[in-house]
Amino acid sequence: MLLKTILQSQSFIRGSLFEETKGKLLIRSKDRTQLQQDVEKYFTKQKIRFTQRKKPTELDVTGSEQILIFKPLKAKGTGGLKFEDQLVGDINNWFAGNDVSDLKHKDTMELLVKKLRLKQDSRFIAEKVGAANVKRPPTITATKLTVTNNDRGKVADVNILGLNNKILHHLSLKFSQSFYIYNATVIDYFKHSNPAVRKMINEFFGFDGMRMAQAFGKEYAANTKKPNYAAVTRRLEDVIKQALGPDIVLVTKVKDGLNFVDDVKGMGHKISARGLNANSYGYAEKGVRKYNFIKFDANINGHLYEVNFQFRGTTATDVGPRYLRINLKVK
């Protein structure tokens, strides 16, 4: 049986490319999944027997010495696009039927495919969420910081959609050893006209209210008690958990060969901080730094990070702990 001759006579093959190697017949098309369905339907109608091999895109056809293999058209290079664009291209090329070895971020994709059990189906798609820059302001009490507007998908950079455009996964992407996971305005708490509010916010994070005044001015002063570092640690762990977001796939590429892919359901991040004490705190000093920080180590979803809660401005004219920014650095 000459598979190529039989298939070339069919209209649904138009636009496809054939490649023959020893014992194999490859057909490349724009929509690999649809082409395979059309071929299998044709074989069934013509009573040509076939069986699917271990790899679902390969068929053994009775009477033919060639293995029939379905492939997408070869992926174009991604050039100088950023990691986000490159990974979206890699995911879509995987759905189209490309092998992992053909993709730009092979190591990242190998983990992602395994963790999410991604099927090669050209009806699936990955798409960028876009620069939504969703604001998630905090509300803070003596024992709880709540990240508001923190519903499913709010921190996503990329969505993976299945049949009928149903969102299957929200992906948050990082391409660096060090990156920020949260940015929020907090100065209204630290500079509140009510001393009780200033005391509350400083004690929540474990700051010394008098040193806060020395750093930024008397309007930031608070009469604070000695911190209970175990309680503060639990509060900071909870803030990290919320900052990472619910129902999210965290994709972190530190460098080639070092990737983390964590599929977290609900708010089920596993956070374990350690070593928080008085030496973890830094205060603004003239000629040294313009901001406060809390620095400690934490195991986050099985990976070790140095965590840095920064209380700072973002411009040269900003004064005081205007923003809370949380930075993670892979150790």
KEVOSE-350996 format. One record per atom (N, C-alpha, C): residue in one letter; z, y, x. Coordinates in steps of 0.02 Angstrom, whole numbers, plus 32768, in hexadecimal, padded with zeros to 4 digits. Layout:
residues N
AZYX/...
***
This chain:
residues 331
M80007FC4802A/M800080008000/M8000803F802C/L7FD0806B8022/L7FCD80A98047/L7FEE80E0801D/L802E80EC802B/L8055811C8003/L803581618002/K80208178803D/K800481BC8041/K7FC881C38014/T7F9B81928014/T7F5E81967FEB/T7F6F81977FA1/I7F9F816D7F8E/I7FB381697F47/I7FD181AB7F30/L7FFE81C77F58/L802282037F44/L7FF682427F46/Q7FC982457F76/Q7F9E82817F7C/Q7F72828B7F3F/S7F6782587F18/S7F3C825E7EDD/S7F60827C7EA1/Q7FA382877EA7/Q7FCA829F7E6F/Q7FD382EB7E72/S7FCE830C7E38/S7FD083557E35/S801483717E4C/F804A834B7E40/F808C83677E52/F8098836A7E9E/I8068834C7EC4/I806F834C7F0D/I8051838B7F2C/R802983B07F05/R800783EB7F21/R803A841D7F3F/G802984347F7A/G805584637F9D/G808784417FCB/S808983FE7FC8/S80B683D97FF3/S809383C78035/L80BA83BC8069/L809F83AB80AA/L80B5836480BD/F8087833F80DB/F809582FA80EF/F809D82F8813B/E80CD82CF8151/E80D682C18199/E80E0827681A0/E80B8825781CB/E80BE820F81D6/E80D78200821C/T810981D7821F/T812181BD825E/T812581718257/K8136814D828B/K813881058288/K816780EC8252/G814B80CC821F/G817380AF81EB/G818F80E081B8/K817A812081BC/K81958152818F/K815E81808174/L816681948136/L813B81C78118/L816881FE80FC/L81638239811B/L818B82728104/L8161829F80D8/I817F82B680A1/I815E82E78076/I818B83248073/R816F835E8088/R8195839C8085/R817C83C7804C/S81AA83E38026/S8197840E7FEE/S81CB84457FE4/K81B884777FBE/K81E584AF7FB1/K822184997F89/D8218846B7F59/D824F84517F30/D825284067F3A/R827783F27F6D/R827B83AB7F7F/R829683807F46/T82CA83997F24/T82EA83727EEF/T82BA83647EB6/Q829583987EA0/Q826583907E6A/Q822D83617E7D/L821583677EBB/L81DF833C7ED1/L81F482F37ED1/Q823182E57EE9/Q824982A07EEA/Q824F82857EA3/Q826682AE7E75/Q826B82987E2F/Q822682887E13/D81F482B37E23/D81B082A87E0B/D819282677E27/V819E825B7E67/V8184821F7E88/V81A481E07E69/E81E681E27E62/E820981A87E45/E81F2819A7DFD/K81E681D07DD8/K81CE81C97D93/K818881AA7D93/Y815E81C07DC1/Y811A81A57DC7/Y811C815B7DDA/F8146814A7E0B/F814C81037E20/F816280D87DE5/T819280EF7DBF/T81AB80C97D86/T817480BE7D52/K814E80F37D45/K811880EF7D14/K80E280BE7D2B/Q80D480BF7D6D/Q80A080937D88/Q80BA804E7D9A/K80FA80427D8B/K811B80027D9A/K81197FF17DE4/I812080267E0D/I8127801D7E56/I8172801A7E65/R81877FE27E7F/R81CF7FD97E8B/R81E67FFF7EC9/F8221801C7EC4/F823E80407EFC/F828B803B7EF7/T82AA80427F31/T82F480447F33/T8309807D7F60/Q8340809B7F4D/Q835B80D37F75/Q838280B67FB0/R837580D17FEB/R839980BC8026/R83DE80DD8028/K840380CF805D/K844780EC8064/K84458137805E/K84138156807D/K840A819E8076/K83E181AB8037/P83FA81D18007/P83D981D77FC5/P839481F67FC7/T838282187FFE/T833F82368001/T830B82078020/E831E81C78029/E82F081968047/E82E7815B8017/L82A881448010/L8298810D7FE3/L827480D58008/D828680987FF8/D825E805E800B/D8230804E7FD1/V81EF804B7FDE/V81BE803E7FA9/V819F7FF97FB5/T81A47FCF7F81/T818A7F8B7F86/T813F7F8B7F95/G812C7F667FC8/G80E67F617FDB/G80D17F938010/S80FE7FBE8024/S80EE7FF08058/S81187FE38096/E80FA7FEB80D0/E811E7FE3810F/E814080258125/Q8135805980FE/Q8152809A810F/Q818E80AA80E2/I81C080C88100/I81F880E480DA/I81E2812980C1/L81EC81368082/L81D881768065/L821481A68069/I820A81DF8089/I8241820E8095/I822D82528079/F825A82718053/F824F82B28035/F827582E8805C/K8251831C8071/K826E83528098/K82588395807B/P828083C98087/P826A840C8073/P823A842880A7/L8218845D8096/L81F1848080C9/L8221849980FE/K820C8499813C/K823884AA8173/K825584F0816A/A829684F58178/A82B88535816F/A82A0856781A2/K829A85A5818C/K828885DB81BA/K82C785F181DF/G82BD860E8219/G82F586278241/G83198660821D/T835A8667822B/T8381869A8209/T838886DA8233/G836D86DA8270/G836D87178297/G83B3873182A5/G83BA8773829F/G83FA879282B1/G8427879F8276/L841F877A8241/L844987858207/L849187748217/K84BF879181F1/K8506878481FC/K8518873E81E5/F8556872981F9/F856D86E681EA/F856986D7819F/E857B87078176/E857A86FC812D/E853486EB8116/D85038712812C/D84BE87058118/D84A486C38135/Q84B786B78173/Q84A186798194/Q84BD863B8171/L84FD863E815E/L851B8604813E/L84FF85F980F8/V84F2862F80D4/V84D186298093/V848D8606809C/G8468861B80CF/G842885FB80DD/G843085B280EE/D846485A28117/D8470855C8129/D8480853180EC/I84AB854B80C0/I84BF85258085/I848285188058/N845A854C804E/N841F85438024/N83EB85158043/N83E585188085/N83B884EA80A7/N83D184A280A3/W8413849A80A3/W843184578099/W8421843E8053/F842A84698021/F841A84557FDC/F83D084437FD6/A83A684667FFC/A835E84587FF9/A834C8416801A/G837983FB8042/G836C83BA8060/G836A83B880AC/N837683F180CD/N837683F18116/N83B183CA8131/D83A883AB816A/D83DF8389818C/D840D83BD81AB/V844C83AB81B3/V847C83D981D3/V846483EE8218/S844483C0823B/S842D83CE827F/S83F884058281/D83D884148247/D83A584488244/D83C2848D8235/L840384918227/L842284D08211/L843D84F8824B/K84488538823F/K845F85648275/K84A885568287/H84D385538254/H851A85468261/H852984FC8250/K851084D1827C/K851484888270/K855D8472826A/D8588848B8296/D85CE84758297/D85F3848B8259/T85E784C88243/T860784E18206/T85EF84BA81C9/M85AE84AF81C5/M8591848D818C/M85A784448188/E85AF842481C1/E85C583DE81C1/E860A83D881A0/L8637840781B0/L867A84078190/L867584198147/L864D844B8137/L8648846480F2/L862C842E80C4/V85F8840C80DA/V85D983D680B2/V860B839E80A6/K8630838C80DB/K8661835680D5/K869B836980A8/K86B683A680B2/K86F083BB808C/K86E183C38041/L86A783E18032/L869583EF7FEC/L866983B97FCD/R865683887FF6/R862A83527FDF/R85EB836F7FBF/L85CA839C7FE3/L858F83BE7FC8/L8554838E7FC6/K853583897F8C/K84FA83607F83/K84BC83877F97/Q848A83637FAF/Q844A83847FBC/Q842283857F7B/D842383BD7F5B/D840383C67F1A/D83E8840D7F17/S83A684147F15/S838884567F18/S8394847F7ED9/R83B584627EA7/R83C784897E6B/R840984AF7E77/F842C849F7EAD/F846984C27EBF/F845784FE7EEB/I8484852F7EED/I8475856B7F14/I84B5858C7F2C/A84B185AB7F67/A84E785D57F80/A84CF861D7F7E/E84FA864A7F67/E84E786907F63/E852086BD7F78/K850F86F47F98/K854187257FAC/K855E87477F6F/V859F87537F71/V85BF87777F39/V85AD87C07F3D/G85A487DA7F7A/G859588217F83/G85D288487F98/A85C788857FAB/A85FE88AF7FC4/A862688CC7F8A/A864B88A17F68/A867188B67F2D/A86AD88E17F41/N86CA88D47F7D/N870488FA7F94/N873988FF7F5E/V874D88C67F43/V877C88C37F0C/V87C188DC7F22/K87DC890B7EFD/K881F89257F0D/K885388F77EED/R888688E57F15/R88BB88B97EFE/R88FF88DA7F0E/P8910890F7EEB/P894D89337EFD/P898C89097EF1/P89C089167F18/P89FE88F07F10/P8A2F89137EE2/T8A5788EC7EBF/T8A9389057E9F/T8ACE88E27EC1/I8B0289087ED1/I8B3788EE7EFC/I8B7B88F97EDC/T8BA388C37EDB/T8BE988C77EC6/T8C1388B27F02/A8C5488AD7EF7/A8C81889B7F2E/A8C7388567F4B/T8C5688297F23/T8C4D87E47F39/T8C0587CB7F34/K8BD787F47F1B/K8B9487DA7F0E/K8B5F88117F17/L8B2C88027F3F/L8AEF882A7F41/L8ABA88037F1B/T8A9D88237EE8/T8A6988047EC1/T8A2688267ECE/V89F687FF7EE6/V89B388197EF0/V899088187EAC/T898088527E91/T896188557E4F/T8915884E7E55/N88F488467E1B/N88AC883D7E19/N889688057E49/N88BB87CF7E47/N88B2879A7E79/N889B87597E59/D886D875F7E28/D885487247E05/D882486FC7E31/R881386C27E18/R87E486957E3B/R87A386BA7E4B/G878E86B57E8A/G874F86D27E9F/G875287197EB8/K878B873A7EB3/K879087807EC7/K8787878A7F12/V879987587F3A/V879387607F83/V8755873C7F9E/A872A87227F72/A86F186FB7F89/A86BC87277FA9/D869B870B7FDD/D8660872A7FFB/D862187087FE3/V862786C67FD5/V85ED869E7FC0/V8603866F7F89/N85D886667F57/N85E386357F22/N85AF85FD7F28/I85C585C07F1A/I859785877F16/I859085757ECC/L855185767EB3/L854385697E6D/L851F85277E65/G853285027E31/G851284C37E21/G84E384CB7DE6/L84DE84967DBE/L84B284987D84/L84C884CC7D52/N849784EC7D32/N84A485207D00/N84CC855A7D1C/N84C485667D5E/N84E6859D7D80/N8532859A7D7C/K854D855E7D74/K859585567D73/K85B0855E7DB9/I85E385897DC1/I860085947E04/I862B85577E16/L861885377E4D/L863C84FC7E65/L8672850E7E97/H8662853E7EC3/H869185507EF8/H868C859B7F07/H86C585B97F16/H86C885FD7F32/H86D985F67F7C/L86B186177FA7/L86BB86127FEF/L86D08656800B/S870486558035/S87188690805B/S8708868280A4/L86DE86AB80C3/L86C4869E8106/L86E286CC813A/K86F486B08173/K870B86D781AC/K86E886BC81EA/F86D186EA8215/F86AE86D68252/F86CD86FC828D/S870986E682A1/S872C870982D6/S876D86E482E4/Q878A86F1831E/Q87CC86D6832D/Q880286FF830A/S87F2873E82FA/S8823876B82DC/S8803878F82A1/F882587918267/F880887B0822C/F883E87C581FB/Y882D87F381CE/Y885B880C819B/Y885287E7815A/I888987DB8137/I888587B880F7/I889E87E480BD/Y88BB881E80CC/Y88D588488096/Y88DC888F80AE/N88CE88BE8081/N88D489068090/N88EB8928804F/A892589498051/A894089678014/A896789A78024/T896889D57FF6/T898E8A137FFE/T89D78A087FEC/V8A048A1B801A/V8A4C8A10800E/V8A768A4E801B/I8A578A86802F/I8A7E8AC18043/I8AA88ADD800A/D8A918AD47FCC/D8AB88AEF7F93/D8AFC8ACD7F8D/Y8B038A917FA7/Y8B448A707FA8/Y8B6F8A8A7FE2/F8B518A8E801D/F8B778AA28058/F8B8B8AEC8057/K8B648B158033/K8B728B5D8031/K8B888B737FEB/H8BA38B457FC5/H8BB78B547F80/H8BF08B877F7F/S8BF18BB17F4C/S8C268BE37F46/S8C6A8BC47F37/N8C6A8B887F1C/N8CA88B657F0B/N8CBE8B3B7F48/P8CF98B4A7F65/P8D108B247FA0/P8D168AD97F92/A8D248AC77F53/A8D2C8A807F43/A8CEA8A5A7F4C/V8CB28A7B7F3C/V8C718A5B7F45/V8C628A537F90/R8C718A877FB7/R8C668A828000/R8C918A4A801E/K8CCE8A458006/K8CFB8A0F801E/K8CDE89CB800B/M8CC589C67FCE/M8CA989867FB6/M8C6D89707FE0/I8C3D899C7FEC/I8C008989800F/I8C0F89778057/N8C3C899C8077/N8C4D898C80BD/N8C71894980C2/E8C9F893D8094/E8CC488FD8096/E8C9788C28083/F8C6688CF8058/F8C3888998046/F8C16887E8084/F8BFE88AB80B0/F8BDA889780EC/F8C08888D8128/G8C4888A08123/G8C768897815A/G8C7888CF818C/F8C61890B8178/F8C62894581A5/F8CA7896681A6/D8CB6898781DD/D8CF189B281E4/D8CDE89F781CB/G8CFD8A0E8194/G8CEA8A4C8175/G8CF68A8981A0/M8D288A8881CD/M8D348AC081F9/M8CFF8AC48230/R8CEA8A8A8249/R8CB58A8A827B/R8C728A9E825B/M8C6A8A8F821C/M8C2F8AA681F7/M8C2D8AF281F7/A8C678B1281EB/A8C6B8B5B81EB/A8C5B8B778230/Q8C758B568265/Q8C678B6C82A9/Q8C1C8B6882B8/A8BFC8B36829D/A8BB58B2B82AA/A8B888B5D8286/F8B9A8B6D8247/F8B6B8B93821E/F8B888BD48200/G8BCA8BDD8202/G8BE78C1A81E5/G8C1E8C0A81B3/K8C498C3A81A6/K8C848C2F817D/K8C738C1C8135/E8C388C2F811D/E8C248C1E80D8/E8C1B8BD380CF/Y8C198BAE8107/Y8C128B658103/Y8C558B41810D/A8C8A8B668114/A8CCC8B488123/A8CE58B1C80EA/A8D078AE680FD/A8D268AB980CB/A8D638A9A80EA/N8D988A9480C1/N8DD78A7680D8/N8DD38A2B80CB/T8DB98A0580FB/T8DAC89BE80F1/T8DE289928110/K8DE9895780F5/K8E1889268110/K8DF488F98141/K8E1A88D18167/K8DFE88A48198/K8DD388708174/P8D978864818E/P8D698836816A/P8D8187ED816A/N8D7287CB8134/N8D7787838130/N8D3187698141/Y8D2687568181/Y8CE387468198/Y8CC687088176/A8CF086DA8162/A8CD7869F813E/A8CB986B480FB/A8CDC86E280D8/A8CC286FA8097/A8C83872380A1/V8C82874D80D5/V8C47877680E3/V8C0C874880F3/T8C188714811A/T8BE286E4812B/T8BC386C680ED/R8BED86B280BD/R8BD28694807F/R8BA786C78059/R8BBD87058059/R8B9687398036/R8B5387458058/L8B538747809B/L8B14875380BF/L8AE4871780B8/E8AFF86DB80B6/E8AD586A080AA/E8AB286A68067/D8AD786BD8035/D8ABA86C37FF2/D8A8486F97FF0/V8A8E87308016/V8A5C87658019/V8A1B874A8038/I8A218724806E/I89E68707808E/I89C186DA805D/K89E686B1803A/K89C98683800A/K89A086A97FD6/Q89BC86DE7FBB/Q899887057F88/Q895C87297FA6/A896587437FE3/A892E87688003/A88F1873C800E/L88FC86FC801D/L88C386CE8028/L889E86BF7FE7/G88C186C47FAE/G88A086BD7F6D/G88A386777F51/P889B86727F0E/P889D86307EEC/P8859860E7EE9/D885B85CC7EE5/D881E85A47EDB/D87E785BA7F0A/I87F385B47F4A/I87C585D07F7C/I87B8859D7FB3/V877A859E7FCC/V876985768007/V876785A68042/L8796859E8070/L879B85C980AB/L877085AB80E3/V873C85CF80F7/V870F85B9812C/V871885E88167/T873585CE819D/T874285F781D8/T871E85D98213/K86F08600822F/K86CE85EB826D/K86EA861582A5/V871485F782CF/V8732861C8307/V86FE8624833E/K86DA85EE834C/K86A485EC837D/K867F85AB8373/D864885A28396/D862485638391/D8651852983A4/G865684F88378/G868084BE8385/G86C784C4836B/L86DA84FF8353/L871D85088338/L8718852982F3/N871E850082BF/N87178516827A/N875084FB8250/F87658521821E/F8795850A81EC/F8775851081A8/V877984DC8180/V876384DF813A/V879B84C3810F/D87B884ED80E4/D87F184DA80BB/D87E184E88071/D87E184B4804A/D87D384B98002/D881784BB7FDE/V882B84F67FC7/V886E85007FAB/V886A85087F60/K888D84DD7F3C/K888E84E07EF3/K88C8850C7EDC/G88BA85367EAA/G88EE85637E92/G8907858E7ECB/M894985997ECD/M896785BF7F04/M898B858E7F32/G896A85567F40/G898A85207F65/G898585257FB1/H897F85617FCC/H897F85698014/H89C185508031/K89BE852E8069/K89FA8515808B/K8A0A854580C4/I8A40856B80BC/I8A53859E80EC/I8A98858E8108/S8A9E858C8149/S8ADF85818168/S8AE685B081A3/A8B0E85E6819A/A8B19861781CF/A8B57860581F7/R8B5A861F8233/R8B93860F825E/R8BA08648828F/G8BDF864A82A6/G8BF0867782DD/G8BFA86BF82CA/L8BFF86CF828A/L8C0987158277/L8C50872B8289/N8C55876182B0/N8C96877D82C3/N8C8D87C782D3/A8CC187E782ED/A8CBE882F82FB/A8C878840832D/N8C788811835A/N8C44881D838C/N8BFD88198370/S8BF788038331/S8BB687FF8311/S8B9D884382F8/Y8BCA887682F9/Y8BBB88B782DB/Y8BAC88EB8311/G8B7989128302/G8B68894B832D/G8B63898A8303/Y8B7989C2831F/Y8B7A8A0282FB/Y8B4D8A35831F/A8B348A6382F9/A8B0A8A978316/A8B318ABF834B/E8B108ACB8383/E8B2E8AF183B9/E8AFA8B2283D4/K8B0F8B6083DF/K8AE18B9383F7/K8AC68B7E843B/G8A858B808442/G8A658B6E8480/G8A5D8B24848C/V8A788AFB845E/V8A738AB28464/V8A498A95842C/R8A5F8AA083ED/R8A398A8983B3/R8A4A8AB58377/K8A1C8AB68346/K8A258AE0830B/K8A378AB782CD/Y8A478A7882D6/Y8A528A4D829C/Y8A8C8A1D82A8/N8AA68A018272/N8AD889CB8274/N8AB58988826D/F8AD689538285/F8ABA8911827B/F8AF288DD8276/I8AE088A48258/I8B0A88688259/I8ADD88308272/K8AF1881182A9/K8AC687DF82C9/K8AEC879D82CF/F8ACC876782BB/F8AEB872482BE/F8AB586EF82BA/D8AC786B182C8/D8A98867982C4/D8A9F86568281/A8A6786398269/A8A698613822B/A8A3485DD822C/N8A4585A58210/N8A1485708204/N89F8857B81BE/I89B7858781BA/I89978598817B/I89628563816D/N896F853B8139/N894085048126/N892F84D78161/G896284CC818C/G8959849D81C3/G894084BB8204/H893984FE8207/H8920851F8243/H89538554825A/L895C855A829B/L898E858882B6/L897085CD82C2/Y899385FF82A7/Y897E864582AE/Y89B7867182C6/E89A586A782E8/E89D386DE82F1/E89C7870E82B8/V89FA871D8292/V89F487488257/V8A0F878E8268/N89EA87C18254/N89FF88058262/N89FB882F8222/F8A36883E8205/F8A39886D81CD/F8A3B88B381EB/Q8A0688D981E1/Q8A01891D81FE/Q8A0B895181C7/F8A35898281D5/F8A4389B881A7/F8A2B89F881C9/R89F18A1181B2/R89CE8A4381D9/R899F8A6D81AF/G89838AA081CF/G894B8AC481B2/G890B8AA881CE/T88D38AC381B6/T88938AAC81D0/T886B8AE581EF/T88848B2381EB/T88628B5C8209/T88938B818237/A88798BAD8260/A88A38BD2828F/A88D48C00826C/T88C48C14822F/T88EF8C43820B/T89238C2081E0/D891D8BDF81D7/D894F8BBA81AF/D89938BBB81D1/V89C78BC881A9/V8A0B8BC881C3/V8A348B968199/G8A5D8B6D81BC/G8A898B408198/G8A688AFD8188/P8A8E8AD0816B/P8A758A8D815A/P8A4D8A8E811A/R8A118AAB811D/R89E98AB680E1/R89CF8A7380C5/Y89B88A4880F1/Y899A8A0980DB/Y89BE89CD80F9/L89BF899780D3/L89D2895580ED/L8991892F80FB/R8989891A813A/R894F88F2814C/R896988B2816D/I895188798156/I896988398171/I8932881A819B/N8940881181DB/N891187F4820A/N892687AE821F/L88F687808221/L8902873D823B/L88DA8733827B/K88FA871582AD/K88D9870682EC/K88E386BD82FC/V88AD86988304/V88B186518313/V88D086478358/K8901861B835C/K8922860F839D/K890585D183BF/
***
